[in-house]
Amino acid sequence: MNEIGDRDFEWQDGYGAFTVSVSLIGTVTDYIAGQEKHHAKKTFQEEYLAFLKLSGVKFDERYLW
């Protein structure tokens, strides 16, 4: 089995996973490229909560952070 990536790499503990339509790959790629600038305006927490709400995911914020 081939493995890709560095097992020691991480930005933070935990993760969230979202699927994206093939038609939006360019949009997602652009978002990732500008993420540092984007997060200067909106925190990760603010953005993650917005993704959860937009996706209709039920959550208890006590267990997110």
PDB file with one MODEL, atoms N, CA, C and O in Angstrom:
MODEL        1
ATOM      1  N   MET A   1       0.851  -1.188   0.000  1.00  0.00           N
ATOM      2  CA  MET A   1       0.000   0.000   0.000  1.00  0.00           C
ATOM      3  C   MET A   1       0.889   1.241   0.000  1.00  0.00           C
ATOM      4  O   MET A   1       1.855   1.321   0.759  1.00  0.00           O
ATOM      5  N   ASN A   2       0.563   2.186  -0.837  1.00  0.00           N
ATOM      6  CA  ASN A   2       1.290   3.451  -0.902  1.00  0.00           C
ATOM      7  C   ASN A   2       0.662   4.457   0.047  1.00  0.00           C
ATOM      8  O   ASN A   2      -0.560   4.518   0.182  1.00  0.00           O
ATOM      9  N   GLU A   3       1.493   5.236   0.694  1.00  0.00           N
ATOM     10  CA  GLU A   3       0.999   6.295   1.572  1.00  0.00           C
ATOM     11  C   GLU A   3       1.527   7.631   1.070  1.00  0.00           C
ATOM     12  O   GLU A   3       2.669   7.739   0.623  1.00  0.00           O
ATOM     13  N   ILE A   4       0.694   8.621   1.152  1.00  0.00           N
ATOM     14  CA  ILE A   4       1.063   9.961   0.730  1.00  0.00           C
ATOM     15  C   ILE A   4       0.946  10.871   1.942  1.00  0.00           C
ATOM     16  O   ILE A   4      -0.007  10.764   2.714  1.00  0.00           O
ATOM     17  N   GLY A   5       1.890  11.745   2.106  1.00  0.00           N
ATOM     18  CA  GLY A   5       1.787  12.724   3.176  1.00  0.00           C
ATOM     19  C   GLY A   5       2.775  12.472   4.295  1.00  0.00           C
ATOM     20  O   GLY A   5       3.542  11.510   4.273  1.00  0.00           O
ATOM     21  N   ASP A   6       2.738  13.345   5.257  1.00  0.00           N
ATOM     22  CA  ASP A   6       3.631  13.302   6.403  1.00  0.00           C
ATOM     23  C   ASP A   6       2.787  13.062   7.640  1.00  0.00           C
ATOM     24  O   ASP A   6       1.950  13.893   7.993  1.00  0.00           O
ATOM     25  N   ARG A   7       2.996  11.951   8.293  1.00  0.00           N
ATOM     26  CA  ARG A   7       2.199  11.606   9.478  1.00  0.00           C
ATOM     27  C   ARG A   7       2.377  12.604  10.620  1.00  0.00           C
ATOM     28  O   ARG A   7       1.511  12.698  11.490  1.00  0.00           O
ATOM     29  N   ASP A   8       3.481  13.348  10.634  1.00  0.00           N
ATOM     30  CA  ASP A   8       3.734  14.306  11.705  1.00  0.00           C
ATOM     31  C   ASP A   8       3.151  15.687  11.416  1.00  0.00           C
ATOM     32  O   ASP A   8       3.253  16.587  12.250  1.00  0.00           O
ATOM     33  N   PHE A   9       2.539  15.863  10.241  1.00  0.00           N
ATOM     34  CA  PHE A   9       1.993  17.163   9.859  1.00  0.00           C
ATOM     35  C   PHE A   9       0.612  17.355  10.467  1.00  0.00           C
ATOM     36  O   PHE A   9      -0.217  16.447  10.415  1.00  0.00           O
ATOM     37  N   GLU A  10       0.357  18.516  11.039  1.00  0.00           N
ATOM     38  CA  GLU A  10      -0.994  18.873  11.484  1.00  0.00           C
ATOM     39  C   GLU A  10      -1.061  20.369  11.750  1.00  0.00           C
ATOM     40  O   GLU A  10      -0.084  20.989  12.170  1.00  0.00           O
ATOM     41  N   TRP A  11      -2.215  20.923  11.501  1.00  0.00           N
ATOM     42  CA  TRP A  11      -2.457  22.324  11.832  1.00  0.00           C
ATOM     43  C   TRP A  11      -3.057  22.448  13.219  1.00  0.00           C
ATOM     44  O   TRP A  11      -2.815  23.427  13.925  1.00  0.00           O
ATOM     45  N   GLN A  12      -3.845  21.449  13.607  1.00  0.00           N
ATOM     46  CA  GLN A  12      -4.585  21.502  14.870  1.00  0.00           C
ATOM     47  C   GLN A  12      -5.043  20.105  15.227  1.00  0.00           C
ATOM     48  O   GLN A  12      -4.981  19.191  14.405  1.00  0.00           O
ATOM     49  N   ASP A  13      -5.506  19.941  16.469  1.00  0.00           N
ATOM     50  CA  ASP A  13      -6.125  18.678  16.869  1.00  0.00           C
ATOM     51  C   ASP A  13      -7.520  18.630  16.281  1.00  0.00           C
ATOM     52  O   ASP A  13      -8.180  19.663  16.168  1.00  0.00           O
ATOM     53  N   GLY A  14      -7.978  17.449  15.907  1.00  0.00           N
ATOM     54  CA  GLY A  14      -9.326  17.289  15.380  1.00  0.00           C
ATOM     55  C   GLY A  14      -9.430  17.737  13.942  1.00  0.00           C
ATOM     56  O   GLY A  14      -8.470  18.254  13.371  1.00  0.00           O
ATOM     57  N   TYR A  15     -10.575  17.543  13.367  1.00  0.00           N
ATOM     58  CA  TYR A  15     -10.784  17.906  11.975  1.00  0.00           C
ATOM     59  C   TYR A  15     -12.269  17.914  11.653  1.00  0.00           C
ATOM     60  O   TYR A  15     -13.086  17.394  12.413  1.00  0.00           O
ATOM     61  N   GLY A  16     -12.599  18.495  10.545  1.00  0.00           N
ATOM     62  CA  GLY A  16     -13.937  18.440   9.970  1.00  0.00           C
ATOM     63  C   GLY A  16     -13.772  18.068   8.511  1.00  0.00           C
ATOM     64  O   GLY A  16     -12.787  18.451   7.879  1.00  0.00           O
ATOM     65  N   ALA A  17     -14.703  17.341   7.982  1.00  0.00           N
ATOM     66  CA  ALA A  17     -14.606  16.925   6.587  1.00  0.00           C
ATOM     67  C   ALA A  17     -15.885  17.292   5.849  1.00  0.00           C
ATOM     68  O   ALA A  17     -16.987  17.046   6.338  1.00  0.00           O
ATOM     69  N   PHE A  18     -15.731  17.880   4.676  1.00  0.00           N
ATOM     70  CA  PHE A  18     -16.864  18.264   3.848  1.00  0.00           C
ATOM     71  C   PHE A  18     -16.589  17.786   2.435  1.00  0.00           C
ATOM     72  O   PHE A  18     -15.448  17.826   1.973  1.00  0.00           O
ATOM     73  N   THR A  19     -17.605  17.343   1.760  1.00  0.00           N
ATOM     74  CA  THR A  19     -17.441  16.975   0.361  1.00  0.00           C
ATOM     75  C   THR A  19     -17.709  18.203  -0.504  1.00  0.00           C
ATOM     76  O   THR A  19     -18.350  19.162  -0.074  1.00  0.00           O
ATOM     77  N   VAL A  20     -17.206  18.147  -1.721  1.00  0.00           N
ATOM     78  CA  VAL A  20     -17.416  19.265  -2.628  1.00  0.00           C
ATOM     79  C   VAL A  20     -17.671  18.708  -4.029  1.00  0.00           C
ATOM     80  O   VAL A  20     -17.064  17.720  -4.442  1.00  0.00           O
ATOM     81  N   SER A  21     -18.554  19.343  -4.726  1.00  0.00           N
ATOM     82  CA  SER A  21     -18.874  18.949  -6.092  1.00  0.00           C
ATOM     83  C   SER A  21     -17.677  19.199  -6.997  1.00  0.00           C
ATOM     84  O   SER A  21     -16.929  20.157  -6.800  1.00  0.00           O
ATOM     85  N   VAL A  22     -17.500  18.340  -7.984  1.00  0.00           N
ATOM     86  CA  VAL A  22     -16.418  18.516  -8.952  1.00  0.00           C
ATOM     87  C   VAL A  22     -16.493  19.900  -9.593  1.00  0.00           C
ATOM     88  O   VAL A  22     -15.461  20.497  -9.899  1.00  0.00           O
ATOM     89  N   SER A  23     -17.689  20.404  -9.794  1.00  0.00           N
ATOM     90  CA  SER A  23     -17.834  21.716 -10.431  1.00  0.00           C
ATOM     91  C   SER A  23     -17.301  22.859  -9.561  1.00  0.00           C
ATOM     92  O   SER A  23     -17.122  23.973 -10.053  1.00  0.00           O
ATOM     93  N   LEU A  24     -17.045  22.595  -8.272  1.00  0.00           N
ATOM     94  CA  LEU A  24     -16.557  23.645  -7.371  1.00  0.00           C
ATOM     95  C   LEU A  24     -15.083  23.496  -7.019  1.00  0.00           C
ATOM     96  O   LEU A  24     -14.579  24.216  -6.157  1.00  0.00           O
ATOM     97  N   ILE A  25     -14.389  22.576  -7.671  1.00  0.00           N
ATOM     98  CA  ILE A  25     -12.981  22.357  -7.337  1.00  0.00           C
ATOM     99  C   ILE A  25     -12.163  23.637  -7.510  1.00  0.00           C
ATOM    100  O   ILE A  25     -11.311  23.929  -6.671  1.00  0.00           O
ATOM    101  N   GLY A  26     -12.396  24.398  -8.563  1.00  0.00           N
ATOM    102  CA  GLY A  26     -11.678  25.657  -8.764  1.00  0.00           C
ATOM    103  C   GLY A  26     -11.924  26.636  -7.628  1.00  0.00           C
ATOM    104  O   GLY A  26     -10.996  27.301  -7.167  1.00  0.00           O
ATOM    105  N   THR A  27     -13.157  26.727  -7.180  1.00  0.00           N
ATOM    106  CA  THR A  27     -13.507  27.618  -6.071  1.00  0.00           C
ATOM    107  C   THR A  27     -12.790  27.195  -4.797  1.00  0.00           C
ATOM    108  O   THR A  27     -12.250  28.033  -4.076  1.00  0.00           O
ATOM    109  N   VAL A  28     -12.785  25.898  -4.522  1.00  0.00           N
ATOM    110  CA  VAL A  28     -12.120  25.380  -3.323  1.00  0.00           C
ATOM    111  C   VAL A  28     -10.605  25.602  -3.416  1.00  0.00           C
ATOM    112  O   VAL A  28      -9.974  25.991  -2.433  1.00  0.00           O
ATOM    113  N   THR A  29     -10.034  25.362  -4.569  1.00  0.00           N
ATOM    114  CA  THR A  29      -8.602  25.577  -4.763  1.00  0.00           C
ATOM    115  C   THR A  29      -8.239  27.043  -4.522  1.00  0.00           C
ATOM    116  O   THR A  29      -7.237  27.335  -3.870  1.00  0.00           O
ATOM    117  N   ASP A  30      -9.041  27.954  -5.040  1.00  0.00           N
ATOM    118  CA  ASP A  30      -8.812  29.387  -4.827  1.00  0.00           C
ATOM    119  C   ASP A  30      -8.938  29.740  -3.347  1.00  0.00           C
ATOM    120  O   ASP A  30      -8.155  30.533  -2.825  1.00  0.00           O
ATOM    121  N   TYR A  31      -9.927  29.147  -2.672  1.00  0.00           N
ATOM    122  CA  TYR A  31     -10.120  29.393  -1.239  1.00  0.00           C
ATOM    123  C   TYR A  31      -8.877  28.958  -0.460  1.00  0.00           C
ATOM    124  O   TYR A  31      -8.379  29.701   0.386  1.00  0.00           O
ATOM    125  N   ILE A  32      -8.384  27.763  -0.746  1.00  0.00           N
ATOM    126  CA  ILE A  32      -7.209  27.254  -0.036  1.00  0.00           C
ATOM    127  C   ILE A  32      -6.002  28.156  -0.278  1.00  0.00           C
ATOM    128  O   ILE A  32      -5.247  28.444   0.651  1.00  0.00           O
ATOM    129  N   ALA A  33      -5.817  28.597  -1.500  1.00  0.00           N
ATOM    130  CA  ALA A  33      -4.688  29.465  -1.835  1.00  0.00           C
ATOM    131  C   ALA A  33      -4.750  30.796  -1.075  1.00  0.00           C
ATOM    132  O   ALA A  33      -3.708  31.358  -0.737  1.00  0.00           O
ATOM    133  N   GLY A  34      -5.944  31.301  -0.805  1.00  0.00           N
ATOM    134  CA  GLY A  34      -6.104  32.577  -0.113  1.00  0.00           C
ATOM    135  C   GLY A  34      -6.501  32.448   1.338  1.00  0.00           C
ATOM    136  O   GLY A  34      -6.969  33.412   1.943  1.00  0.00           O
ATOM    137  N   GLN A  35      -6.318  31.267   1.906  1.00  0.00           N
ATOM    138  CA  GLN A  35      -6.806  31.007   3.264  1.00  0.00           C
ATOM    139  C   GLN A  35      -6.186  31.928   4.311  1.00  0.00           C
ATOM    140  O   GLN A  35      -6.891  32.404   5.201  1.00  0.00           O
ATOM    141  N   GLU A  36      -4.904  32.184   4.225  1.00  0.00           N
ATOM    142  CA  GLU A  36      -4.258  33.043   5.221  1.00  0.00           C
ATOM    143  C   GLU A  36      -4.881  34.437   5.217  1.00  0.00           C
ATOM    144  O   GLU A  36      -5.184  34.983   6.277  1.00  0.00           O
ATOM    145  N   LYS A  37      -5.072  35.008   4.042  1.00  0.00           N
ATOM    146  CA  LYS A  37      -5.694  36.331   3.920  1.00  0.00           C
ATOM    147  C   LYS A  37      -7.150  36.273   4.401  1.00  0.00           C
ATOM    148  O   LYS A  37      -7.619  37.174   5.098  1.00  0.00           O
ATOM    149  N   HIS A  38      -7.845  35.220   4.026  1.00  0.00           N
ATOM    150  CA  HIS A  38      -9.245  35.048   4.414  1.00  0.00           C
ATOM    151  C   HIS A  38      -9.403  35.000   5.933  1.00  0.00           C
ATOM    152  O   HIS A  38     -10.304  35.626   6.491  1.00  0.00           O
ATOM    153  N   HIS A  39      -8.518  34.249   6.600  1.00  0.00           N
ATOM    154  CA  HIS A  39      -8.629  34.100   8.055  1.00  0.00           C
ATOM    155  C   HIS A  39      -8.172  35.340   8.815  1.00  0.00           C
ATOM    156  O   HIS A  39      -8.305  35.392  10.038  1.00  0.00           O
ATOM    157  N   ALA A  40      -7.642  36.327   8.122  1.00  0.00           N
ATOM    158  CA  ALA A  40      -7.353  37.604   8.768  1.00  0.00           C
ATOM    159  C   ALA A  40      -8.656  38.362   9.027  1.00  0.00           C
ATOM    160  O   ALA A  40      -8.704  39.254   9.875  1.00  0.00           O
ATOM    161  N   LYS A  41      -9.720  37.999   8.284  1.00  0.00           N
ATOM    162  CA  LYS A  41     -11.019  38.664   8.419  1.00  0.00           C
ATOM    163  C   LYS A  41     -12.006  37.848   9.249  1.00  0.00           C
ATOM    164  O   LYS A  41     -12.838  38.412   9.959  1.00  0.00           O
ATOM    165  N   LYS A  42     -11.915  36.543   9.161  1.00  0.00           N
ATOM    166  CA  LYS A  42     -12.856  35.651   9.838  1.00  0.00           C
ATOM    167  C   LYS A  42     -12.065  34.512  10.466  1.00  0.00           C
ATOM    168  O   LYS A  42     -11.247  33.882   9.796  1.00  0.00           O
ATOM    169  N   THR A  43     -12.304  34.241  11.752  1.00  0.00           N
ATOM    170  CA  THR A  43     -11.556  33.180  12.418  1.00  0.00           C
ATOM    171  C   THR A  43     -11.983  31.812  11.900  1.00  0.00           C
ATOM    172  O   THR A  43     -13.048  31.653  11.303  1.00  0.00           O
ATOM    173  N   PHE A  44     -11.121  30.835  12.146  1.00  0.00           N
ATOM    174  CA  PHE A  44     -11.459  29.461  11.792  1.00  0.00           C
ATOM    175  C   PHE A  44     -12.766  29.045  12.465  1.00  0.00           C
ATOM    176  O   PHE A  44     -13.624  28.432  11.831  1.00  0.00           O
ATOM    177  N   GLN A  45     -12.916  29.376  13.745  1.00  0.00           N
ATOM    178  CA  GLN A  45     -14.121  28.992  14.480  1.00  0.00           C
ATOM    179  C   GLN A  45     -15.376  29.587  13.835  1.00  0.00           C
ATOM    180  O   GLN A  45     -16.379  28.892  13.669  1.00  0.00           O
ATOM    181  N   GLU A  46     -15.320  30.853  13.477  1.00  0.00           N
ATOM    182  CA  GLU A  46     -16.464  31.501  12.827  1.00  0.00           C
ATOM    183  C   GLU A  46     -16.799  30.816  11.505  1.00  0.00           C
ATOM    184  O   GLU A  46     -17.964  30.567  11.195  1.00  0.00           O
ATOM    185  N   GLU A  47     -15.768  30.521  10.742  1.00  0.00           N
ATOM    186  CA  GLU A  47     -15.996  29.894   9.446  1.00  0.00           C
ATOM    187  C   GLU A  47     -16.522  28.466   9.595  1.00  0.00           C
ATOM    188  O   GLU A  47     -17.422  28.055   8.862  1.00  0.00           O
ATOM    189  N   TYR A  48     -15.967  27.719  10.532  1.00  0.00           N
ATOM    190  CA  TYR A  48     -16.395  26.331  10.740  1.00  0.00           C
ATOM    191  C   TYR A  48     -17.864  26.283  11.169  1.00  0.00           C
ATOM    192  O   TYR A  48     -18.628  25.454  10.674  1.00  0.00           O
ATOM    193  N   LEU A  49     -18.256  27.160  12.078  1.00  0.00           N
ATOM    194  CA  LEU A  49     -19.667  27.220  12.498  1.00  0.00           C
ATOM    195  C   LEU A  49     -20.571  27.546  11.311  1.00  0.00           C
ATOM    196  O   LEU A  49     -21.653  26.974  11.176  1.00  0.00           O
ATOM    197  N   ALA A  50     -20.134  28.458  10.458  1.00  0.00           N
ATOM    198  CA  ALA A  50     -20.923  28.815   9.272  1.00  0.00           C
ATOM    199  C   ALA A  50     -21.067  27.616   8.335  1.00  0.00           C
ATOM    200  O   ALA A  50     -22.151  27.381   7.800  1.00  0.00           O
ATOM    201  N   PHE A  51     -19.978  26.846   8.128  1.00  0.00           N
ATOM    202  CA  PHE A  51     -20.044  25.643   7.293  1.00  0.00           C
ATOM    203  C   PHE A  51     -21.036  24.633   7.871  1.00  0.00           C
ATOM    204  O   PHE A  51     -21.843  24.056   7.142  1.00  0.00           O
ATOM    205  N   LEU A  52     -20.966  24.426   9.186  1.00  0.00           N
ATOM    206  CA  LEU A  52     -21.874  23.473   9.829  1.00  0.00           C
ATOM    207  C   LEU A  52     -23.329  23.900   9.647  1.00  0.00           C
ATOM    208  O   LEU A  52     -24.185  23.087   9.297  1.00  0.00           O
ATOM    209  N   LYS A  53     -23.595  25.169   9.885  1.00  0.00           N
ATOM    210  CA  LYS A  53     -24.959  25.681   9.753  1.00  0.00           C
ATOM    211  C   LYS A  53     -25.437  25.612   8.305  1.00  0.00           C
ATOM    212  O   LYS A  53     -26.564  25.191   8.046  1.00  0.00           O
ATOM    213  N   LEU A  54     -24.600  26.016   7.372  1.00  0.00           N
ATOM    214  CA  LEU A  54     -24.952  25.984   5.958  1.00  0.00           C
ATOM    215  C   LEU A  54     -25.239  24.559   5.489  1.00  0.00           C
ATOM    216  O   LEU A  54     -26.103  24.336   4.642  1.00  0.00           O
ATOM    217  N   SER A  55     -24.503  23.598   6.052  1.00  0.00           N
ATOM    218  CA  SER A  55     -24.662  22.196   5.675  1.00  0.00           C
ATOM    219  C   SER A  55     -25.794  21.504   6.418  1.00  0.00           C
ATOM    220  O   SER A  55     -26.096  20.342   6.146  1.00  0.00           O
ATOM    221  N   GLY A  56     -26.422  22.206   7.351  1.00  0.00           N
ATOM    222  CA  GLY A  56     -27.524  21.623   8.112  1.00  0.00           C
ATOM    223  C   GLY A  56     -27.083  20.590   9.139  1.00  0.00           C
ATOM    224  O   GLY A  56     -27.861  19.719   9.529  1.00  0.00           O
ATOM    225  N   VAL A  57     -25.829  20.692   9.575  1.00  0.00           N
ATOM    226  CA  VAL A  57     -25.294  19.744  10.560  1.00  0.00           C
ATOM    227  C   VAL A  57     -25.705  20.201  11.954  1.00  0.00           C
ATOM    228  O   VAL A  57     -25.476  21.347  12.340  1.00  0.00           O
ATOM    229  N   LYS A  58     -26.316  19.286  12.701  1.00  0.00           N
ATOM    230  CA  LYS A  58     -26.662  19.587  14.095  1.00  0.00           C
ATOM    231  C   LYS A  58     -25.415  19.373  14.940  1.00  0.00           C
ATOM    232  O   LYS A  58     -24.688  18.400  14.745  1.00  0.00           O
ATOM    233  N   PHE A  59     -25.168  20.279  15.875  1.00  0.00           N
ATOM    234  CA  PHE A  59     -23.966  20.180  16.695  1.00  0.00           C
ATOM    235  C   PHE A  59     -24.197  20.849  18.031  1.00  0.00           C
ATOM    236  O   PHE A  59     -25.093  21.679  18.181  1.00  0.00           O
ATOM    237  N   ASP A  60     -23.388  20.482  18.989  1.00  0.00           N
ATOM    238  CA  ASP A  60     -23.368  21.114  20.302  1.00  0.00           C
ATOM    239  C   ASP A  60     -22.000  21.758  20.427  1.00  0.00           C
ATOM    240  O   ASP A  60     -20.985  21.061  20.468  1.00  0.00           O
ATOM    241  N   GLU A  61     -21.964  23.052  20.487  1.00  0.00           N
ATOM    242  CA  GLU A  61     -20.695  23.781  20.452  1.00  0.00           C
ATOM    243  C   GLU A  61     -19.781  23.402  21.619  1.00  0.00           C
ATOM    244  O   GLU A  61     -18.571  23.614  21.542  1.00  0.00           O
ATOM    245  N   ARG A  62     -20.335  22.849  22.687  1.00  0.00           N
ATOM    246  CA  ARG A  62     -19.490  22.414  23.814  1.00  0.00           C
ATOM    247  C   ARG A  62     -18.488  21.350  23.380  1.00  0.00           C
ATOM    248  O   ARG A  62     -17.434  21.204  23.999  1.00  0.00           O
ATOM    249  N   TYR A  63     -18.806  20.610  22.326  1.00  0.00           N
ATOM    250  CA  TYR A  63     -17.952  19.511  21.885  1.00  0.00           C
ATOM    251  C   TYR A  63     -17.082  19.877  20.685  1.00  0.00           C
ATOM    252  O   TYR A  63     -16.344  19.028  20.184  1.00  0.00           O
ATOM    253  N   LEU A  64     -17.152  21.107  20.220  1.00  0.00           N
ATOM    254  CA  LEU A  64     -16.362  21.511  19.061  1.00  0.00           C
ATOM    255  C   LEU A  64     -14.976  21.993  19.444  1.00  0.00           C
ATOM    256  O   LEU A  64     -14.006  21.706  18.743  1.00  0.00           O
ATOM    257  N   TRP A  65     -14.874  22.703  20.521  1.00  0.00           N
ATOM    258  CA  TRP A  65     -13.598  23.335  20.848  1.00  0.00           C
ATOM    259  C   TRP A  65     -13.092  22.733  22.123  1.00  0.00           C
ATOM    260  O   TRP A  65     -12.023  23.111  22.602  1.00  0.00           O
TER     261      TRP A  65
ENDMDL
END
